[in-house]
Amino acid sequence: MIVKTKEEEYNKVVVKVVKRLIENNLYIKPGKYEWKVKKVEFLEVVIGPKEIKVKEEKIKAVLD
């Protein structure tokens, strides 16, 4: 029995999405995007796998 890792499953989903984009004449520039990141910054907020928090710089600016 072969056990698939979450990363292998993720890679298969990415391939399916890219194929669907190509089938519909839509394209992406892979070098323009970050892949497999653990944290994302969005609107002065850091979103991670187990937490959402305000950026440190924003907190310091408010406290000062």
Beta strands, then each sheet from edge to edge (+ up, - down):
strand 1: 40-42
strand 2: 45-47
strand 3: 52-54
sheet 1: 1+ 2- 3+
end
